[in-house]
Amino acid sequence: MFLRRHIHLILKKQYLKKEDPKDLWDVLKQRFNNVHDVQLPELTARWETIRLLDFTKVEDYNQAMLDLQAEHSFCGVDKSE
């Protein structure tokens, strides 16, 4: 089973009794699907406090903004301002 082979050893031990890959996938999804909810407040705070004056180069500022925008997109929020 591909999924069981590539998960962390501790997770393997915790979900050893799950035989069906679909059941294992559902349990893992239920456990880790809230990552977006946890990251979103921190990302929003970083988005609101980022300033051009905090960077020595405009290129670095632009890269930081693009990274934040990509992380927001990953969480399902479209930031473009």
PDB file with SEQRES, HELIX, SHEET and CRYST1 records, atoms N, CA, C and O in Angstrom:
SEQRES   1 A   81  MET PHE LEU ARG ARG HIS ILE HIS LEU ILE LEU LYS LYS          
SEQRES   2 A   81  GLN TYR LEU LYS LYS GLU ASP PRO LYS ASP LEU TRP ASP          
SEQRES   3 A   81  VAL LEU LYS GLN ARG PHE ASN ASN VAL HIS ASP VAL GLN          
SEQRES   4 A   81  LEU PRO GLU LEU THR ALA ARG TRP GLU THR ILE ARG LEU          
SEQRES   5 A   81  LEU ASP PHE THR LYS VAL GLU ASP TYR ASN GLN ALA MET          
SEQRES   6 A   81  LEU ASP LEU GLN ALA GLU HIS SER PHE CYS GLY VAL ASP          
SEQRES   7 A   81  LYS SER GLU                                                  
HELIX    1 AA1 PHE A    2  ARG A    5  1                                   4    
HELIX    2 AA2 LEU A    9  GLN A   14  1                                   6    
HELIX    3 AA3 PRO A   21  PHE A   32  1                                  12    
HELIX    4 AA4 VAL A   35  THR A   49  1                                  15    
HELIX    5 AA5 LEU A   52  ASP A   54  5                                   3    
HELIX    6 AA6 VAL A   58  PHE A   74  1                                  17    
CRYST1    1.000    1.000    1.000  90.00  90.00  90.00 P 1           1          
ATOM      1  N   MET A   1       0.839  -1.167   0.000  1.00  0.00           N  
ATOM      2  CA  MET A   1       0.000   0.000   0.000  1.00  0.00           C  
ATOM      3  C   MET A   1       0.892   1.241   0.000  1.00  0.00           C  
ATOM      4  O   MET A   1       1.714   1.426   0.897  1.00  0.00           O  
ATOM      5  N   PHE A   2       0.724   2.070  -0.996  1.00  0.00           N  
ATOM      6  CA  PHE A   2       1.576   3.239  -1.202  1.00  0.00           C  
ATOM      7  C   PHE A   2       1.477   4.243  -0.055  1.00  0.00           C  
ATOM      8  O   PHE A   2       2.497   4.738   0.424  1.00  0.00           O  
ATOM      9  N   LEU A   3       0.274   4.540   0.380  1.00  0.00           N  
ATOM     10  CA  LEU A   3       0.075   5.541   1.424  1.00  0.00           C  
ATOM     11  C   LEU A   3       0.722   5.121   2.738  1.00  0.00           C  
ATOM     12  O   LEU A   3       1.392   5.923   3.389  1.00  0.00           O  
ATOM     13  N   ARG A   4       0.529   3.901   3.116  1.00  0.00           N  
ATOM     14  CA  ARG A   4       1.079   3.423   4.388  1.00  0.00           C  
ATOM     15  C   ARG A   4       2.605   3.397   4.362  1.00  0.00           C  
ATOM     16  O   ARG A   4       3.249   3.568   5.398  1.00  0.00           O  
ATOM     17  N   ARG A   5       3.177   3.188   3.196  1.00  0.00           N  
ATOM     18  CA  ARG A   5       4.621   3.125   3.082  1.00  0.00           C  
ATOM     19  C   ARG A   5       5.283   4.492   3.272  1.00  0.00           C  
ATOM     20  O   ARG A   5       6.444   4.567   3.677  1.00  0.00           O  
ATOM     21  N   HIS A   6       4.557   5.559   2.985  1.00  0.00           N  
ATOM     22  CA  HIS A   6       5.171   6.879   2.969  1.00  0.00           C  
ATOM     23  C   HIS A   6       4.714   7.804   4.087  1.00  0.00           C  
ATOM     24  O   HIS A   6       5.027   8.994   4.046  1.00  0.00           O  
ATOM     25  N   ILE A   7       3.998   7.316   5.069  1.00  0.00           N  
ATOM     26  CA  ILE A   7       3.639   8.173   6.194  1.00  0.00           C  
ATOM     27  C   ILE A   7       4.646   7.970   7.322  1.00  0.00           C  
ATOM     28  O   ILE A   7       5.384   6.985   7.347  1.00  0.00           O  
ATOM     29  N   HIS A   8       4.660   8.905   8.236  1.00  0.00           N  
ATOM     30  CA  HIS A   8       5.606   8.896   9.349  1.00  0.00           C  
ATOM     31  C   HIS A   8       5.391   7.655  10.215  1.00  0.00           C  
ATOM     32  O   HIS A   8       4.273   7.153  10.331  1.00  0.00           O  
ATOM     33  N   LEU A   9       6.460   7.175  10.812  1.00  0.00           N  
ATOM     34  CA  LEU A   9       6.427   5.948  11.614  1.00  0.00           C  
ATOM     35  C   LEU A   9       5.424   6.035  12.762  1.00  0.00           C  
ATOM     36  O   LEU A   9       4.726   5.062  13.048  1.00  0.00           O  
ATOM     37  N   ILE A  10       5.348   7.181  13.416  1.00  0.00           N  
ATOM     38  CA  ILE A  10       4.412   7.335  14.532  1.00  0.00           C  
ATOM     39  C   ILE A  10       2.973   7.230  14.038  1.00  0.00           C  
ATOM     40  O   ILE A  10       2.133   6.603  14.684  1.00  0.00           O  
ATOM     41  N   LEU A  11       2.689   7.850  12.881  1.00  0.00           N  
ATOM     42  CA  LEU A  11       1.341   7.745  12.322  1.00  0.00           C  
ATOM     43  C   LEU A  11       1.028   6.306  11.920  1.00  0.00           C  
ATOM     44  O   LEU A  11      -0.109   5.856  12.063  1.00  0.00           O  
ATOM     45  N   LYS A  12       2.011   5.596  11.428  1.00  0.00           N  
ATOM     46  CA  LYS A  12       1.813   4.179  11.083  1.00  0.00           C  
ATOM     47  C   LYS A  12       1.361   3.394  12.298  1.00  0.00           C  
ATOM     48  O   LYS A  12       0.431   2.591  12.227  1.00  0.00           O  
ATOM     49  N   LYS A  13       2.029   3.638  13.410  1.00  0.00           N  
ATOM     50  CA  LYS A  13       1.688   2.905  14.627  1.00  0.00           C  
ATOM     51  C   LYS A  13       0.299   3.279  15.140  1.00  0.00           C  
ATOM     52  O   LYS A  13      -0.436   2.425  15.636  1.00  0.00           O  
ATOM     53  N   GLN A  14      -0.060   4.563  15.019  1.00  0.00           N  
ATOM     54  CA  GLN A  14      -1.361   5.014  15.517  1.00  0.00           C  
ATOM     55  C   GLN A  14      -2.505   4.451  14.690  1.00  0.00           C  
ATOM     56  O   GLN A  14      -3.569   4.151  15.230  1.00  0.00           O  
ATOM     57  N   TYR A  15      -2.301   4.305  13.398  1.00  0.00           N  
ATOM     58  CA  TYR A  15      -3.380   3.880  12.505  1.00  0.00           C  
ATOM     59  C   TYR A  15      -3.117   2.501  11.910  1.00  0.00           C  
ATOM     60  O   TYR A  15      -3.522   2.216  10.783  1.00  0.00           O  
ATOM     61  N   LEU A  16      -2.455   1.670  12.656  1.00  0.00           N  
ATOM     62  CA  LEU A  16      -2.117   0.327  12.209  1.00  0.00           C  
ATOM     63  C   LEU A  16      -3.347  -0.527  11.927  1.00  0.00           C  
ATOM     64  O   LEU A  16      -3.316  -1.386  11.046  1.00  0.00           O  
ATOM     65  N   LYS A  17      -4.419  -0.302  12.660  1.00  0.00           N  
ATOM     66  CA  LYS A  17      -5.625  -1.123  12.509  1.00  0.00           C  
ATOM     67  C   LYS A  17      -6.450  -0.751  11.291  1.00  0.00           C  
ATOM     68  O   LYS A  17      -7.372  -1.482  10.929  1.00  0.00           O  
ATOM     69  N   LYS A  18      -6.142   0.366  10.650  1.00  0.00           N  
ATOM     70  CA  LYS A  18      -6.882   0.767   9.447  1.00  0.00           C  
ATOM     71  C   LYS A  18      -6.354  -0.041   8.264  1.00  0.00           C  
ATOM     72  O   LYS A  18      -5.233   0.173   7.803  1.00  0.00           O  
ATOM     73  N   GLU A  19      -7.161  -0.952   7.790  1.00  0.00           N  
ATOM     74  CA  GLU A  19      -6.749  -1.826   6.684  1.00  0.00           C  
ATOM     75  C   GLU A  19      -7.038  -1.185   5.331  1.00  0.00           C  
ATOM     76  O   GLU A  19      -6.220  -1.255   4.414  1.00  0.00           O  
ATOM     77  N   ASP A  20      -8.195  -0.567   5.219  1.00  0.00           N  
ATOM     78  CA  ASP A  20      -8.623   0.000   3.953  1.00  0.00           C  
ATOM     79  C   ASP A  20      -7.927   1.348   3.714  1.00  0.00           C  
ATOM     80  O   ASP A  20      -7.944   2.205   4.598  1.00  0.00           O  
ATOM     81  N   PRO A  21      -7.320   1.551   2.544  1.00  0.00           N  
ATOM     82  CA  PRO A  21      -6.651   2.829   2.272  1.00  0.00           C  
ATOM     83  C   PRO A  21      -7.601   4.022   2.336  1.00  0.00           C  
ATOM     84  O   PRO A  21      -7.198   5.105   2.760  1.00  0.00           O  
ATOM     85  N   LYS A  22      -8.834   3.845   1.928  1.00  0.00           N  
ATOM     86  CA  LYS A  22      -9.814   4.931   1.976  1.00  0.00           C  
ATOM     87  C   LYS A  22     -10.094   5.333   3.421  1.00  0.00           C  
ATOM     88  O   LYS A  22     -10.184   6.524   3.719  1.00  0.00           O  
ATOM     89  N   ASP A  23     -10.233   4.368   4.317  1.00  0.00           N  
ATOM     90  CA  ASP A  23     -10.445   4.668   5.733  1.00  0.00           C  
ATOM     91  C   ASP A  23      -9.247   5.417   6.316  1.00  0.00           C  
ATOM     92  O   ASP A  23      -9.409   6.387   7.055  1.00  0.00           O  
ATOM     93  N   LEU A  24      -8.047   4.956   5.975  1.00  0.00           N  
ATOM     94  CA  LEU A  24      -6.830   5.612   6.449  1.00  0.00           C  
ATOM     95  C   LEU A  24      -6.772   7.046   5.931  1.00  0.00           C  
ATOM     96  O   LEU A  24      -6.464   7.968   6.687  1.00  0.00           O  
ATOM     97  N   TRP A  25      -7.063   7.235   4.657  1.00  0.00           N  
ATOM     98  CA  TRP A  25      -7.057   8.566   4.064  1.00  0.00           C  
ATOM     99  C   TRP A  25      -8.066   9.487   4.760  1.00  0.00           C  
ATOM    100  O   TRP A  25      -7.751  10.639   5.057  1.00  0.00           O  
ATOM    101  N   ASP A  26      -9.269   8.987   5.019  1.00  0.00           N  
ATOM    102  CA  ASP A  26     -10.307   9.791   5.667  1.00  0.00           C  
ATOM    103  C   ASP A  26      -9.909  10.197   7.084  1.00  0.00           C  
ATOM    104  O   ASP A  26     -10.140  11.333   7.498  1.00  0.00           O  
ATOM    105  N   VAL A  27      -9.313   9.269   7.819  1.00  0.00           N  
ATOM    106  CA  VAL A  27      -8.887   9.567   9.190  1.00  0.00           C  
ATOM    107  C   VAL A  27      -7.765  10.612   9.185  1.00  0.00           C  
ATOM    108  O   VAL A  27      -7.778  11.542   9.991  1.00  0.00           O  
ATOM    109  N   LEU A  28      -6.802  10.456   8.282  1.00  0.00           N  
ATOM    110  CA  LEU A  28      -5.711  11.422   8.201  1.00  0.00           C  
ATOM    111  C   LEU A  28      -6.214  12.789   7.737  1.00  0.00           C  
ATOM    112  O   LEU A  28      -5.755  13.821   8.226  1.00  0.00           O  
ATOM    113  N   LYS A  29      -7.145  12.793   6.807  1.00  0.00           N  
ATOM    114  CA  LYS A  29      -7.714  14.054   6.329  1.00  0.00           C  
ATOM    115  C   LYS A  29      -8.463  14.758   7.453  1.00  0.00           C  
ATOM    116  O   LYS A  29      -8.352  15.975   7.604  1.00  0.00           O  
ATOM    117  N   GLN A  30      -9.212  14.015   8.229  1.00  0.00           N  
ATOM    118  CA  GLN A  30      -9.946  14.599   9.352  1.00  0.00           C  
ATOM    119  C   GLN A  30      -8.976  15.189  10.379  1.00  0.00           C  
ATOM    120  O   GLN A  30      -9.253  16.231  10.972  1.00  0.00           O  
ATOM    121  N   ARG A  31      -7.854  14.526  10.583  1.00  0.00           N  
ATOM    122  CA  ARG A  31      -6.895  14.979  11.579  1.00  0.00           C  
ATOM    123  C   ARG A  31      -6.100  16.206  11.116  1.00  0.00           C  
ATOM    124  O   ARG A  31      -5.849  17.119  11.903  1.00  0.00           O  
ATOM    125  N   PHE A  32      -5.707  16.224   9.840  1.00  0.00           N  
ATOM    126  CA  PHE A  32      -4.802  17.270   9.364  1.00  0.00           C  
ATOM    127  C   PHE A  32      -5.451  18.285   8.430  1.00  0.00           C  
ATOM    128  O   PHE A  32      -4.741  19.128   7.881  1.00  0.00           O  
ATOM    129  N   ASN A  33      -6.735  18.247   8.230  1.00  0.00           N  
ATOM    130  CA  ASN A  33      -7.386  19.152   7.298  1.00  0.00           C  
ATOM    131  C   ASN A  33      -7.530  20.568   7.851  1.00  0.00           C  
ATOM    132  O   ASN A  33      -7.886  21.478   7.101  1.00  0.00           O  
ATOM    133  N   ASN A  34      -7.267  20.777   9.122  1.00  0.00           N  
ATOM    134  CA  ASN A  34      -7.426  22.097   9.727  1.00  0.00           C  
ATOM    135  C   ASN A  34      -6.159  22.941   9.658  1.00  0.00           C  
ATOM    136  O   ASN A  34      -6.080  23.978  10.316  1.00  0.00           O  
ATOM    137  N   VAL A  35      -5.184  22.530   8.890  1.00  0.00           N  
ATOM    138  CA  VAL A  35      -3.926  23.263   8.781  1.00  0.00           C  
ATOM    139  C   VAL A  35      -4.173  24.674   8.272  1.00  0.00           C  
ATOM    140  O   VAL A  35      -3.534  25.624   8.725  1.00  0.00           O  
ATOM    141  N   HIS A  36      -5.103  24.813   7.330  1.00  0.00           N  
ATOM    142  CA  HIS A  36      -5.407  26.127   6.784  1.00  0.00           C  
ATOM    143  C   HIS A  36      -5.978  27.049   7.855  1.00  0.00           C  
ATOM    144  O   HIS A  36      -5.633  28.229   7.905  1.00  0.00           O  
ATOM    145  N   ASP A  37      -6.840  26.524   8.704  1.00  0.00           N  
ATOM    146  CA  ASP A  37      -7.451  27.332   9.755  1.00  0.00           C  
ATOM    147  C   ASP A  37      -6.416  27.811  10.771  1.00  0.00           C  
ATOM    148  O   ASP A  37      -6.558  28.889  11.347  1.00  0.00           O  
ATOM    149  N   VAL A  38      -5.400  27.024  10.982  1.00  0.00           N  
ATOM    150  CA  VAL A  38      -4.364  27.381  11.940  1.00  0.00           C  
ATOM    151  C   VAL A  38      -3.418  28.428  11.345  1.00  0.00           C  
ATOM    152  O   VAL A  38      -2.992  29.348  12.045  1.00  0.00           O  
ATOM    153  N   GLN A  39      -3.091  28.292  10.064  1.00  0.00           N  
ATOM    154  CA  GLN A  39      -2.142  29.198   9.426  1.00  0.00           C  
ATOM    155  C   GLN A  39      -2.738  30.550   9.065  1.00  0.00           C  
ATOM    156  O   GLN A  39      -2.018  31.549   9.039  1.00  0.00           O  
ATOM    157  N   LEU A  40      -4.016  30.603   8.790  1.00  0.00           N  
ATOM    158  CA  LEU A  40      -4.632  31.811   8.257  1.00  0.00           C  
ATOM    159  C   LEU A  40      -4.506  33.049   9.156  1.00  0.00           C  
ATOM    160  O   LEU A  40      -4.174  34.112   8.631  1.00  0.00           O  
ATOM    161  N   PRO A  41      -4.746  32.984  10.465  1.00  0.00           N  
ATOM    162  CA  PRO A  41      -4.582  34.197  11.287  1.00  0.00           C  
ATOM    163  C   PRO A  41      -3.149  34.740  11.275  1.00  0.00           C  
ATOM    164  O   PRO A  41      -2.946  35.954  11.233  1.00  0.00           O  
ATOM    165  N   GLU A  42      -2.170  33.855  11.312  1.00  0.00           N  
ATOM    166  CA  GLU A  42      -0.780  34.295  11.295  1.00  0.00           C  
ATOM    167  C   GLU A  42      -0.420  34.910   9.953  1.00  0.00           C  
ATOM    168  O   GLU A  42       0.287  35.916   9.906  1.00  0.00           O  
ATOM    169  N   LEU A  43      -0.892  34.323   8.867  1.00  0.00           N  
ATOM    170  CA  LEU A  43      -0.642  34.873   7.537  1.00  0.00           C  
ATOM    171  C   LEU A  43      -1.300  36.230   7.356  1.00  0.00           C  
ATOM    172  O   LEU A  43      -0.713  37.137   6.764  1.00  0.00           O  
ATOM    173  N   THR A  44      -2.501  36.368   7.857  1.00  0.00           N  
ATOM    174  CA  THR A  44      -3.209  37.641   7.750  1.00  0.00           C  
ATOM    175  C   THR A  44      -2.486  38.730   8.538  1.00  0.00           C  
ATOM    176  O   THR A  44      -2.382  39.865   8.073  1.00  0.00           O  
ATOM    177  N   ALA A  45      -1.992  38.399   9.709  1.00  0.00           N  
ATOM    178  CA  ALA A  45      -1.239  39.369  10.504  1.00  0.00           C  
ATOM    179  C   ALA A  45       0.044  39.777   9.784  1.00  0.00           C  
ATOM    180  O   ALA A  45       0.393  40.957   9.766  1.00  0.00           O  
ATOM    181  N   ARG A  46       0.742  38.821   9.197  1.00  0.00           N  
ATOM    182  CA  ARG A  46       1.951  39.149   8.434  1.00  0.00           C  
ATOM    183  C   ARG A  46       1.625  40.015   7.229  1.00  0.00           C  
ATOM    184  O   ARG A  46       2.379  40.931   6.903  1.00  0.00           O  
ATOM    185  N   TRP A  47       0.499  39.733   6.559  1.00  0.00           N  
ATOM    186  CA  TRP A  47       0.092  40.508   5.388  1.00  0.00           C  
ATOM    187  C   TRP A  47      -0.185  41.967   5.775  1.00  0.00           C  
ATOM    188  O   TRP A  47       0.165  42.885   5.033  1.00  0.00           O  
ATOM    189  N   GLU A  48      -0.805  42.171   6.923  1.00  0.00           N  
ATOM    190  CA  GLU A  48      -1.178  43.520   7.345  1.00  0.00           C  
ATOM    191  C   GLU A  48       0.000  44.327   7.883  1.00  0.00           C  
ATOM    192  O   GLU A  48      -0.057  45.556   7.900  1.00  0.00           O  
ATOM    193  N   THR A  49       1.059  43.662   8.320  1.00  0.00           N  
ATOM    194  CA  THR A  49       2.181  44.390   8.923  1.00  0.00           C  
ATOM    195  C   THR A  49       3.402  44.492   8.021  1.00  0.00           C  
ATOM    196  O   THR A  49       4.373  45.151   8.393  1.00  0.00           O  
ATOM    197  N   ILE A  50       3.389  43.876   6.873  1.00  0.00           N  
ATOM    198  CA  ILE A  50       4.559  43.926   5.996  1.00  0.00           C  
ATOM    199  C   ILE A  50       4.691  45.327   5.399  1.00  0.00           C  
ATOM    200  O   ILE A  50       3.709  45.919   4.949  1.00  0.00           O  
ATOM    201  N   ARG A  51       5.928  45.850   5.402  1.00  0.00           N  
ATOM    202  CA  ARG A  51       6.174  47.190   4.885  1.00  0.00           C  
ATOM    203  C   ARG A  51       7.410  47.176   4.002  1.00  0.00           C  
ATOM    204  O   ARG A  51       8.334  46.388   4.210  1.00  0.00           O  
ATOM    205  N   LEU A  52       7.411  48.042   3.033  1.00  0.00           N  
ATOM    206  CA  LEU A  52       8.551  48.164   2.128  1.00  0.00           C  
ATOM    207  C   LEU A  52       9.796  48.639   2.869  1.00  0.00           C  
ATOM    208  O   LEU A  52      10.913  48.249   2.529  1.00  0.00           O  
ATOM    209  N   LEU A  53       9.603  49.478   3.878  1.00  0.00           N  
ATOM    210  CA  LEU A  53      10.748  50.017   4.619  1.00  0.00           C  
ATOM    211  C   LEU A  53      11.501  48.956   5.417  1.00  0.00           C  
ATOM    212  O   LEU A  53      12.639  49.187   5.826  1.00  0.00           O  
ATOM    213  N   ASP A  54      10.891  47.810   5.642  1.00  0.00           N  
ATOM    214  CA  ASP A  54      11.543  46.751   6.403  1.00  0.00           C  
ATOM    215  C   ASP A  54      12.540  45.952   5.561  1.00  0.00           C  
ATOM    216  O   ASP A  54      13.242  45.092   6.092  1.00  0.00           O  
ATOM    217  N   PHE A  55      12.607  46.221   4.278  1.00  0.00           N  
ATOM    218  CA  PHE A  55      13.471  45.473   3.375  1.00  0.00           C  
ATOM    219  C   PHE A  55      14.523  46.395   2.773  1.00  0.00           C  
ATOM    220  O   PHE A  55      14.272  47.581   2.560  1.00  0.00           O  
ATOM    221  N   THR A  56      15.696  45.847   2.502  1.00  0.00           N  
ATOM    222  CA  THR A  56      16.761  46.654   1.908  1.00  0.00           C  
ATOM    223  C   THR A  56      16.603  46.773   0.399  1.00  0.00           C  
ATOM    224  O   THR A  56      17.050  47.752  -0.199  1.00  0.00           O  
ATOM    225  N   LYS A  57      15.973  45.785  -0.216  1.00  0.00           N  
ATOM    226  CA  LYS A  57      15.771  45.809  -1.667  1.00  0.00           C  
ATOM    227  C   LYS A  57      14.288  45.655  -1.980  1.00  0.00           C  
ATOM    228  O   LYS A  57      13.560  44.960  -1.271  1.00  0.00           O  
ATOM    229  N   VAL A  58      13.860  46.299  -3.028  1.00  0.00           N  
ATOM    230  CA  VAL A  58      12.477  46.161  -3.478  1.00  0.00           C  
ATOM    231  C   VAL A  58      12.226  44.726  -3.927  1.00  0.00           C  
ATOM    232  O   VAL A  58      11.126  44.197  -3.763  1.00  0.00           O  
ATOM    233  N   GLU A  59      13.250  44.106  -4.492  1.00  0.00           N  
ATOM    234  CA  GLU A  59      13.134  42.720  -4.942  1.00  0.00           C  
ATOM    235  C   GLU A  59      12.807  41.783  -3.773  1.00  0.00           C  
ATOM    236  O   GLU A  59      11.995  40.870  -3.918  1.00  0.00           O  
ATOM    237  N   ASP A  60      13.435  42.008  -2.620  1.00  0.00           N  
ATOM    238  CA  ASP A  60      13.154  41.182  -1.437  1.00  0.00           C  
ATOM    239  C   ASP A  60      11.726  41.383  -0.948  1.00  0.00           C  
ATOM    240  O   ASP A  60      11.048  40.428  -0.569  1.00  0.00           O  
ATOM    241  N   TYR A  61      11.275  42.643  -0.960  1.00  0.00           N  
ATOM    242  CA  TYR A  61       9.900  42.948  -0.570  1.00  0.00           C  
ATOM    243  C   TYR A  61       8.914  42.257  -1.510  1.00  0.00           C  
ATOM    244  O   TYR A  61       7.941  41.644  -1.072  1.00  0.00           O  
ATOM    245  N   ASN A  62       9.186  42.369  -2.810  1.00  0.00           N  
ATOM    246  CA  ASN A  62       8.319  41.747  -3.804  1.00  0.00           C  
ATOM    247  C   ASN A  62       8.257  40.236  -3.605  1.00  0.00           C  
ATOM    248  O   ASN A  62       7.182  39.643  -3.696  1.00  0.00           O  
ATOM    249  N   GLN A  63       9.390  39.617  -3.336  1.00  0.00           N  
ATOM    250  CA  GLN A  63       9.425  38.171  -3.115  1.00  0.00           C  
ATOM    251  C   GLN A  63       8.645  37.787  -1.864  1.00  0.00           C  
ATOM    252  O   GLN A  63       7.935  36.781  -1.860  1.00  0.00           O  
ATOM    253  N   ALA A  64       8.772  38.578  -0.808  1.00  0.00           N  
ATOM    254  CA  ALA A  64       8.027  38.307   0.426  1.00  0.00           C  
ATOM    255  C   ALA A  64       6.529  38.434   0.188  1.00  0.00           C  
ATOM    256  O   ALA A  64       5.749  37.631   0.701  1.00  0.00           O  
ATOM    257  N   MET A  65       6.121  39.437  -0.586  1.00  0.00           N  
ATOM    258  CA  MET A  65       4.701  39.606  -0.900  1.00  0.00           C  
ATOM    259  C   MET A  65       4.178  38.443  -1.741  1.00  0.00           C  
ATOM    260  O   MET A  65       3.076  37.947  -1.506  1.00  0.00           O  
ATOM    261  N   LEU A  66       4.971  38.012  -2.718  1.00  0.00           N  
ATOM    262  CA  LEU A  66       4.551  36.874  -3.547  1.00  0.00           C  
ATOM    263  C   LEU A  66       4.452  35.594  -2.723  1.00  0.00           C  
ATOM    264  O   LEU A  66       3.552  34.782  -2.935  1.00  0.00           O  
ATOM    265  N   ASP A  67       5.376  35.417  -1.790  1.00  0.00           N  
ATOM    266  CA  ASP A  67       5.325  34.241  -0.914  1.00  0.00           C  
ATOM    267  C   ASP A  67       4.067  34.262  -0.044  1.00  0.00           C  
ATOM    268  O   ASP A  67       3.389  33.247   0.112  1.00  0.00           O  
ATOM    269  N   LEU A  68       3.769  35.434   0.518  1.00  0.00           N  
ATOM    270  CA  LEU A  68       2.562  35.555   1.338  1.00  0.00           C  
ATOM    271  C   LEU A  68       1.306  35.317   0.510  1.00  0.00           C  
ATOM    272  O   LEU A  68       0.365  34.668   0.967  1.00  0.00           O  
ATOM    273  N   GLN A  69       1.297  35.839  -0.697  1.00  0.00           N  
ATOM    274  CA  GLN A  69       0.144  35.641  -1.572  1.00  0.00           C  
ATOM    275  C   GLN A  69      -0.035  34.168  -1.905  1.00  0.00           C  
ATOM    276  O   GLN A  69      -1.161  33.673  -1.941  1.00  0.00           O  
ATOM    277  N   ALA A  70       1.070  33.459  -2.151  1.00  0.00           N  
ATOM    278  CA  ALA A  70       0.993  32.029  -2.443  1.00  0.00           C  
ATOM    279  C   ALA A  70       0.493  31.246  -1.236  1.00  0.00           C  
ATOM    280  O   ALA A  70      -0.295  30.312  -1.387  1.00  0.00           O  
ATOM    281  N   GLU A  71       0.939  31.614  -0.049  1.00  0.00           N  
ATOM    282  CA  GLU A  71       0.483  30.932   1.157  1.00  0.00           C  
ATOM    283  C   GLU A  71      -0.999  31.194   1.406  1.00  0.00           C  
ATOM    284  O   GLU A  71      -1.724  30.298   1.836  1.00  0.00           O  
ATOM    285  N   HIS A  72      -1.449  32.413   1.140  1.00  0.00           N  
ATOM    286  CA  HIS A  72      -2.879  32.712   1.264  1.00  0.00           C  
ATOM    287  C   HIS A  72      -3.688  31.902   0.252  1.00  0.00           C  
ATOM    288  O   HIS A  72      -4.757  31.386   0.578  1.00  0.00           O  
ATOM    289  N   SER A  73      -3.181  31.792  -0.966  1.00  0.00           N  
ATOM    290  CA  SER A  73      -3.872  30.999  -1.986  1.00  0.00           C  
ATOM    291  C   SER A  73      -3.971  29.537  -1.567  1.00  0.00           C  
ATOM    292  O   SER A  73      -4.982  28.879  -1.808  1.00  0.00           O  
ATOM    293  N   PHE A  74      -2.913  29.038  -0.939  1.00  0.00           N  
ATOM    294  CA  PHE A  74      -2.912  27.666  -0.435  1.00  0.00           C  
ATOM    295  C   PHE A  74      -4.008  27.465   0.599  1.00  0.00           C  
ATOM    296  O   PHE A  74      -4.588  26.384   0.693  1.00  0.00           O  
ATOM    297  N   CYS A  75      -4.294  28.518   1.384  1.00  0.00           N  
ATOM    298  CA  CYS A  75      -5.341  28.445   2.407  1.00  0.00           C  
ATOM    299  C   CYS A  75      -6.723  28.743   1.834  1.00  0.00           C  
ATOM    300  O   CYS A  75      -7.716  28.682   2.560  1.00  0.00           O  
ATOM    301  N   GLY A  76      -6.802  29.062   0.556  1.00  0.00           N  
ATOM    302  CA  GLY A  76      -8.094  29.312  -0.059  1.00  0.00           C  
ATOM    303  C   GLY A  76      -8.551  30.752  -0.004  1.00  0.00           C  
ATOM    304  O   GLY A  76      -9.722  31.034  -0.259  1.00  0.00           O  
ATOM    305  N   VAL A  77      -7.650  31.677   0.324  1.00  0.00           N  
ATOM    306  CA  VAL A  77      -7.971  33.092   0.397  1.00  0.00           C  
ATOM    307  C   VAL A  77      -7.228  33.796  -0.725  1.00  0.00           C  
ATOM    308  O   VAL A  77      -6.031  33.582  -0.912  1.00  0.00           O  
ATOM    309  N   ASP A  78      -7.937  34.637  -1.474  1.00  0.00           N  
ATOM    310  CA  ASP A  78      -7.311  35.348  -2.590  1.00  0.00           C  
ATOM    311  C   ASP A  78      -6.945  36.753  -2.151  1.00  0.00           C  
ATOM    312  O   ASP A  78      -7.816  37.609  -1.996  1.00  0.00           O  
ATOM    313  N   LYS A  79      -5.650  36.993  -1.949  1.00  0.00           N  
ATOM    314  CA  LYS A  79      -5.158  38.322  -1.567  1.00  0.00           C  
ATOM    315  C   LYS A  79      -4.475  38.937  -2.778  1.00  0.00           C  
ATOM    316  O   LYS A  79      -3.569  38.341  -3.362  1.00  0.00           O  
ATOM    317  N   SER A  80      -4.915  40.129  -3.150  1.00  0.00           N  
ATOM    318  CA  SER A  80      -4.301  40.770  -4.314  1.00  0.00           C  
ATOM    319  C   SER A  80      -4.054  42.258  -4.108  1.00  0.00           C  
ATOM    320  O   SER A  80      -3.609  42.926  -5.042  1.00  0.00           O  
ATOM    321  N   GLU A  81      -4.318  42.798  -2.941  1.00  0.00           N  
ATOM    322  CA  GLU A  81      -4.107  44.229  -2.737  1.00  0.00           C  
ATOM    323  C   GLU A  81      -2.728  44.519  -2.218  1.00  0.00           C  
ATOM    324  O   GLU A  81      -2.386  45.680  -1.992  1.00  0.00           O  
TER     325      GLU A  81                                                      
END                                                                             
